[in-house]
Amino acid sequence: VVLAACKGDGRALEYAAPELQADREIVLLAVSTWGVALMHASPDIRSDREVVLAACKDDGRALEYAAPELTSDHEIVITAVTRYGYMLEYAAPALKSDRDIVLTAIRSDARDAYKSAAPELRADREIILAAVTKDKYALEDVPPELQSDSEIVRAADYYEPVGRMQLEFGRDRRYSSWEVLC
């Protein structure tokens, strides 16, 4: 019964007995229809590469529930961040320094992926340009010394002049320099 229920809707795994949440076949069926069902799987199953990869293929948000050792698996992480860039937050530190993974994540969710990237990539011009081109508000997270860089500001298409009220309340002028935009 549980096998049929999970095959039809992975959310049924939540209501399965613990021994069924530890059954590889049942969990694999569940995550194939609703990847986030991985959150209801036993810890041993969350360490099963094939199950976690299947979950991330269905829904990249499943990466949050993967065993820590699988968050350093390149294929699993790139699968997760392709549609859900903000899942870069759950990747192992080494993969947050992987240019290919970070750029893939930024294409999906620029601002959150950019914030989760390793510090050395958050200062990388190519990464910054990719992020601000996709989401102009990512410019707010760029290192201060690059926030007035003309190429980066143009890529962000950030043409919000700072008004008197904003200056009175302490907002800096990094986006208001019309000279930068010309």
Backbone bond lengths (Angstrom), bond angles and torsions (degrees), N, CA, C in turn:
res aa  C-N    CA-C-N  psi(-1)  N-CA   C-N-CA  omega(-1)  CA-C   N-CA-C  phi
1 V - - - 1.450 - - 1.535 110.07 -
2 V 1.338 116.43 -48.55 1.460 120.24 -179.89 1.528 110.35 -63.12
3 L 1.318 117.05 -39.29 1.459 121.44 178.65 1.528 110.05 -58.79
4 A 1.312 117.39 -46.12 1.466 121.83 179.11 1.523 110.40 -65.59
5 A 1.322 117.09 -41.00 1.467 120.86 -179.71 1.525 111.05 -63.90
6 C 1.325 116.71 -44.18 1.466 120.69 -179.38 1.518 111.85 -69.00
7 K 1.321 116.02 -31.84 1.466 119.66 178.07 1.521 109.96 -66.93
8 G 1.325 115.94 -35.37 1.459 120.36 179.69 1.514 113.38 -81.12
9 D 1.321 116.80 -35.77 1.459 121.35 -177.52 1.528 108.35 -156.44
10 G 1.315 116.17 111.69 1.465 121.79 -177.29 1.514 114.64 -59.73
11 R 1.337 116.45 -20.41 1.467 119.10 179.79 1.523 112.06 -63.70
12 A 1.332 117.19 -18.32 1.464 121.05 179.15 1.524 111.57 -63.50
13 L 1.331 117.86 -22.26 1.464 121.15 -179.65 1.535 111.37 -58.78
14 E 1.300 117.06 -30.52 1.469 121.06 179.84 1.533 111.85 -57.64
15 Y 1.317 116.32 -32.36 1.463 121.02 -174.92 1.528 112.99 -98.12
16 A 1.311 116.35 1.64 1.464 120.64 -179.47 1.530 110.22 -77.28
17 A 1.306 115.77 153.85 1.464 121.37 176.28 1.529 109.72 -63.88
18 P 1.329 118.26 152.46 1.469 121.48 -178.92 1.534 113.89 -52.81
19 E 1.335 117.55 -38.09 1.466 118.18 179.85 1.532 111.60 -67.40
20 L 1.342 117.07 -26.42 1.468 120.09 176.67 1.533 110.93 -80.84
21 Q 1.308 116.40 -28.85 1.464 120.22 175.32 1.533 110.88 -71.89
22 A 1.316 115.93 -11.86 1.462 121.95 176.56 1.524 111.28 -102.71
23 D 1.321 116.82 2.11 1.467 121.70 179.87 1.527 108.84 -87.07
24 R 1.320 116.62 114.54 1.460 122.45 -174.78 1.525 112.19 -56.35
25 E 1.315 117.76 -45.71 1.469 121.71 -177.48 1.530 111.11 -61.82
26 I 1.319 116.93 -44.25 1.463 120.90 -179.39 1.529 110.75 -66.54
27 V 1.332 116.38 -45.03 1.463 119.73 -179.33 1.528 110.53 -65.45
28 L 1.299 118.06 -40.56 1.468 121.28 178.58 1.529 110.54 -59.77
29 L 1.312 117.45 -41.88 1.471 120.59 175.96 1.524 110.94 -63.74
30 A 1.318 116.45 -44.17 1.465 120.98 -178.10 1.526 111.69 -62.64
31 V 1.326 117.21 -48.04 1.471 119.62 -177.01 1.526 112.06 -72.01
32 S 1.311 116.91 -18.88 1.464 119.95 177.14 1.528 111.44 -73.36
33 T 1.329 116.76 -21.97 1.463 119.89 178.36 1.529 112.22 -105.60
34 W 1.319 116.66 -23.07 1.470 121.97 176.87 1.520 107.23 -151.95
35 G 1.322 115.62 94.08 1.457 121.55 -173.91 1.512 115.59 -52.24
36 V 1.315 116.88 -35.90 1.455 121.15 -176.88 1.533 111.60 -70.13
37 A 1.321 117.66 -8.54 1.469 120.75 174.11 1.527 110.26 -58.47
38 L 1.317 116.62 -16.43 1.465 120.83 177.52 1.531 110.82 -54.33
39 M 1.318 117.56 -28.39 1.469 120.30 -179.79 1.529 111.84 -62.71
40 H 1.324 117.78 -21.38 1.464 121.14 -178.90 1.528 112.57 -98.30
41 A 1.316 116.80 -0.13 1.466 120.99 -179.91 1.526 110.05 -80.24
42 S 1.309 115.59 157.27 1.464 120.45 178.17 1.539 109.49 -68.23
43 P 1.328 117.22 158.38 1.470 120.62 178.67 1.531 113.21 -55.50
44 D 1.321 117.98 -37.32 1.474 120.23 178.83 1.518 111.33 -63.03
45 I 1.316 116.45 -40.69 1.467 120.72 -179.41 1.528 110.43 -70.13
46 R 1.310 117.51 -33.61 1.465 121.00 177.62 1.522 111.70 -67.13
47 S 1.327 116.36 -12.46 1.466 122.04 177.07 1.525 111.96 -96.64
48 D 1.310 117.15 -1.76 1.465 122.55 -178.58 1.532 108.69 -84.64
49 R 1.314 116.39 112.27 1.464 121.45 -175.41 1.519 112.91 -56.14
50 E 1.307 117.53 -45.56 1.467 120.92 -177.93 1.535 111.20 -61.96
51 V 1.323 116.74 -41.81 1.466 121.03 179.91 1.532 110.16 -65.69
52 V 1.324 116.87 -46.38 1.465 120.76 -178.82 1.528 110.72 -65.03
53 L 1.308 117.66 -40.68 1.466 120.33 177.87 1.530 110.53 -63.14
54 A 1.316 117.54 -42.64 1.469 120.97 177.50 1.529 110.38 -61.92
55 A 1.326 116.62 -40.79 1.466 120.88 178.89 1.526 110.54 -63.57
56 C 1.321 117.35 -45.32 1.470 121.15 -179.03 1.520 112.09 -69.39
57 K 1.323 117.79 -29.87 1.465 120.40 175.49 1.520 110.33 -65.78
58 D 1.322 116.33 -37.01 1.458 119.46 178.41 1.527 110.95 -76.89
59 D 1.320 117.35 -41.89 1.459 122.01 -175.67 1.528 108.35 -156.12
60 G 1.315 115.82 109.12 1.466 121.17 -177.28 1.510 114.64 -57.68
61 R 1.323 116.82 -19.69 1.462 119.50 179.70 1.526 112.09 -66.27
62 A 1.326 116.84 -12.22 1.469 121.17 177.78 1.536 111.61 -64.92
63 L 1.324 117.63 -21.00 1.473 120.60 -179.67 1.529 111.33 -55.26
64 E 1.305 116.73 -32.00 1.463 121.02 179.68 1.529 111.96 -59.03
65 Y 1.320 117.47 -27.07 1.462 121.93 -175.18 1.526 113.57 -103.31
66 A 1.320 116.32 1.18 1.464 120.48 179.50 1.527 110.32 -72.33
67 A 1.318 115.78 152.29 1.467 120.41 175.25 1.532 108.66 -61.23
68 P 1.325 117.46 144.62 1.471 121.35 -176.81 1.533 113.91 -50.87
69 E 1.320 117.32 -38.20 1.471 118.51 -178.04 1.531 112.40 -65.94
70 L 1.316 118.23 -21.68 1.464 120.71 -180.00 1.526 112.58 -88.24
71 T 1.325 117.13 -10.45 1.463 118.90 177.41 1.529 111.39 -77.39
72 S 1.327 116.61 -1.69 1.461 120.52 174.46 1.531 111.31 -106.58
73 D 1.321 116.58 8.13 1.467 122.20 178.29 1.535 108.51 -85.04
74 H 1.325 116.77 114.69 1.462 122.33 -175.69 1.527 112.08 -54.33
75 E 1.309 118.33 -48.38 1.465 121.31 -176.52 1.531 111.55 -63.56
76 I 1.306 116.88 -42.38 1.469 120.60 179.90 1.527 110.30 -64.45
77 V 1.317 117.24 -47.02 1.462 120.42 -176.79 1.519 111.10 -67.30
78 I 1.310 118.67 -44.00 1.470 119.10 -179.26 1.527 110.94 -65.90
79 T 1.329 116.74 -32.43 1.462 120.51 175.54 1.522 109.78 -64.64
80 A 1.308 116.90 -42.75 1.472 121.52 -178.61 1.522 111.96 -67.36
81 V 1.321 117.79 -45.03 1.468 120.30 -174.00 1.521 113.64 -80.90
82 T 1.313 118.00 -10.05 1.461 119.61 179.67 1.525 111.41 -60.76
83 R 1.314 117.64 -41.43 1.474 121.14 178.10 1.521 112.83 -104.49
84 Y 1.294 116.81 -22.10 1.470 121.44 -177.38 1.524 108.56 -128.80
85 G 1.317 115.93 79.03 1.463 121.09 -176.28 1.509 114.44 -57.75
86 Y 1.321 116.67 -30.55 1.460 119.54 -178.91 1.519 112.58 -68.39
87 M 1.322 117.94 -10.78 1.465 120.83 176.41 1.531 111.47 -71.18
88 L 1.329 116.78 -8.32 1.467 119.93 174.59 1.529 109.83 -55.52
89 E 1.305 116.40 -27.39 1.467 121.52 177.62 1.532 111.83 -54.57
90 Y 1.338 117.90 -31.98 1.463 122.11 -175.80 1.529 113.06 -94.92
91 A 1.319 117.05 -0.49 1.463 120.19 178.76 1.529 110.07 -75.11
92 A 1.302 116.13 153.70 1.468 121.32 176.43 1.532 108.86 -62.64
93 P 1.327 117.63 149.99 1.468 121.17 -178.23 1.531 114.07 -51.41
94 A 1.308 117.68 -38.67 1.474 119.60 -179.15 1.525 111.61 -61.42
95 L 1.327 117.33 -35.07 1.463 120.15 -179.07 1.523 112.26 -80.78
96 K 1.315 117.07 -17.91 1.465 119.98 174.15 1.524 110.29 -74.06
97 S 1.337 116.10 -10.19 1.464 122.78 175.51 1.517 111.86 -101.85
98 D 1.318 117.42 -0.76 1.459 122.90 -178.90 1.533 109.17 -84.07
99 R 1.310 116.52 112.13 1.464 122.66 -176.27 1.535 112.51 -54.98
100 D 1.309 117.65 -44.37 1.458 122.05 -178.84 1.531 110.78 -61.48
101 I 1.304 116.93 -45.76 1.466 120.81 -179.56 1.528 110.45 -66.41
102 V 1.311 117.36 -44.27 1.463 120.58 -178.73 1.530 110.62 -63.91
103 L 1.319 118.19 -44.36 1.466 120.28 178.76 1.530 111.49 -64.16
104 T 1.318 116.95 -38.29 1.462 120.28 176.34 1.521 110.22 -62.36
105 A 1.315 117.24 -44.50 1.467 121.88 179.28 1.529 110.90 -63.41
106 I 1.311 116.83 -41.47 1.465 121.20 -179.70 1.519 111.11 -63.66
107 R 1.318 118.10 -36.68 1.475 120.77 177.97 1.526 111.49 -61.32
108 S 1.313 116.09 -26.25 1.458 121.07 -178.81 1.526 112.43 -92.43
109 D 1.308 117.09 -44.29 1.466 121.82 -174.96 1.527 107.13 -149.56
110 A 1.315 115.83 85.84 1.455 121.16 -168.16 1.528 114.92 -58.83
111 R 1.291 116.95 -53.13 1.466 118.20 -170.66 1.526 112.51 -68.40
112 D 1.318 117.56 -49.67 1.466 119.35 -178.81 1.521 111.87 -67.54
113 A 1.317 117.18 -37.26 1.464 119.86 177.83 1.532 109.80 -65.07
114 Y 1.329 116.30 -43.84 1.461 120.16 179.00 1.527 110.57 -58.58
115 K 1.321 117.38 -43.95 1.474 121.04 -179.50 1.524 112.16 -64.57
116 S 1.338 117.12 -27.03 1.467 120.36 -178.63 1.522 113.29 -89.02
117 A 1.320 117.11 -11.47 1.464 120.66 -179.33 1.529 110.17 -66.35
118 A 1.306 116.22 156.94 1.466 121.88 177.23 1.534 109.56 -61.79
119 P 1.325 117.17 148.63 1.471 121.25 -177.27 1.533 113.97 -51.97
120 E 1.327 117.12 -39.88 1.474 118.23 -178.99 1.525 112.00 -65.66
121 L 1.334 118.30 -29.34 1.459 120.19 177.06 1.526 111.60 -82.58
122 R 1.322 117.57 -26.57 1.469 119.52 176.74 1.532 110.90 -69.74
123 A 1.320 117.26 -15.36 1.465 121.37 176.70 1.529 111.37 -101.70
124 D 1.314 117.69 2.05 1.465 123.51 -177.47 1.540 109.77 -84.19
125 R 1.304 116.60 126.25 1.466 122.50 -175.79 1.534 112.70 -57.31
126 E 1.323 117.99 -44.92 1.470 121.26 -179.59 1.536 110.91 -61.95
127 I 1.302 116.53 -41.91 1.472 121.54 179.25 1.525 109.66 -66.14
128 I 1.323 116.66 -44.75 1.463 120.89 179.70 1.524 110.17 -61.15
129 L 1.320 116.89 -47.30 1.467 120.23 -179.42 1.530 111.61 -61.27
130 A 1.317 117.32 -40.57 1.467 120.55 177.80 1.522 110.33 -62.77
131 A 1.323 117.02 -42.55 1.467 120.98 -177.87 1.528 111.79 -68.09
132 V 1.327 117.80 -48.18 1.466 119.36 -176.16 1.518 112.57 -73.74
133 T 1.326 117.43 -24.59 1.461 120.42 175.74 1.528 109.65 -69.23
134 K 1.298 116.13 -38.57 1.476 121.56 -179.63 1.531 111.35 -77.25
135 D 1.326 117.61 -38.45 1.469 122.06 -176.91 1.523 108.57 -144.41
136 K 1.313 116.86 105.92 1.470 120.66 -176.07 1.526 112.97 -58.35
137 Y 1.335 117.14 -25.97 1.462 119.26 -178.53 1.530 112.27 -74.31
138 A 1.319 116.80 -11.21 1.466 119.61 173.89 1.525 110.27 -63.97
139 L 1.332 116.74 -21.82 1.466 121.26 178.14 1.530 110.85 -57.36
140 E 1.313 117.44 -29.48 1.461 121.03 179.70 1.535 112.35 -66.85
141 D 1.335 116.64 -20.19 1.464 121.27 -178.02 1.532 113.03 -101.06
142 V 1.307 116.51 -2.49 1.467 122.44 179.76 1.530 108.43 -72.70
143 P 1.328 118.31 146.68 1.472 120.17 177.57 1.535 110.57 -51.75
144 P 1.316 117.57 137.64 1.468 122.13 -175.19 1.527 114.15 -51.00
145 E 1.309 117.28 -38.12 1.468 119.59 -177.71 1.527 112.86 -67.23
146 L 1.341 118.06 -14.15 1.462 120.98 179.63 1.530 112.84 -108.26
147 Q 1.309 117.35 -3.25 1.464 120.35 -176.53 1.522 113.55 -71.19
148 S 1.320 117.84 -16.27 1.463 119.50 177.32 1.525 111.61 -110.31
149 D 1.308 116.85 8.71 1.472 121.72 176.64 1.537 108.21 -63.94
150 S 1.327 116.87 124.71 1.468 120.80 -173.30 1.532 113.12 -59.09
151 E 1.318 117.92 -41.38 1.466 120.39 -179.63 1.534 111.44 -64.70
152 I 1.313 115.96 -41.37 1.468 120.59 -179.28 1.527 110.41 -69.63
153 V 1.328 117.35 -42.76 1.468 120.33 179.23 1.527 110.17 -64.29
154 R 1.331 117.59 -42.09 1.476 120.33 177.08 1.528 111.17 -62.07
155 A 1.323 116.19 -42.58 1.473 119.64 179.93 1.520 110.56 -62.30
156 A 1.322 116.42 -34.25 1.468 120.30 179.53 1.521 111.09 -76.82
157 D 1.334 116.69 -15.79 1.459 120.63 -177.79 1.526 108.65 53.28
158 Y 1.323 115.85 43.32 1.461 122.96 -173.15 1.530 108.73 -97.90
159 Y 1.304 116.40 89.87 1.459 121.77 -176.73 1.521 110.87 -110.33
160 E 1.315 117.81 53.62 1.458 121.52 178.58 1.517 109.29 -105.68
161 P 1.322 117.43 98.71 1.462 118.05 178.23 1.525 110.21 -66.11
162 V 1.319 114.87 147.78 1.458 120.07 -179.99 1.522 108.24 -86.06
163 G 1.313 116.60 126.30 1.466 121.63 179.06 1.508 112.01 -85.94
164 R 1.332 116.23 170.08 1.462 121.72 -179.51 1.522 112.08 -58.10
165 M 1.339 117.15 -40.62 1.465 120.60 -179.29 1.529 110.76 -61.64
166 Q 1.331 116.28 -42.25 1.461 119.28 -179.07 1.528 110.71 -65.11
167 L 1.323 117.02 -38.27 1.458 119.81 179.50 1.525 110.82 -68.18
168 E 1.315 116.81 -37.28 1.460 120.14 179.51 1.527 111.32 -63.73
169 F 1.336 116.74 -30.41 1.455 119.72 -178.51 1.525 112.31 -95.82
170 G 1.308 117.25 14.54 1.451 120.65 168.23 1.513 116.28 93.53
171 R 1.320 119.33 4.39 1.462 118.44 177.93 1.523 108.07 -70.30
172 D 1.304 117.35 135.37 1.457 119.00 -178.05 1.527 110.72 -77.12
173 R 1.305 116.09 174.10 1.454 121.64 -172.64 1.524 113.12 -97.98
174 R 1.300 120.20 16.34 1.456 120.37 -171.14 1.523 113.97 -58.72
175 Y 1.321 119.39 -26.39 1.469 120.76 -179.15 1.510 112.84 -100.95
176 S 1.329 117.40 -4.32 1.462 119.18 -171.91 1.515 113.29 -94.35
177 S 1.265 119.83 -2.95 1.445 122.41 -175.31 1.519 110.27 -76.49
178 W 1.326 115.93 98.33 1.469 119.94 179.87 1.515 110.78 -65.34
179 E 1.327 117.80 -23.72 1.467 120.44 176.91 1.535 110.18 -63.25
180 V 1.320 116.63 -36.69 1.465 121.07 179.37 1.502 110.12 -64.61
181 L 1.327 116.23 -37.13 1.462 120.52 -173.74 1.518 113.19 -80.57
182 C 1.310 117.82 -14.30 1.472 120.80 -176.34 1.502 112.08 -86.68
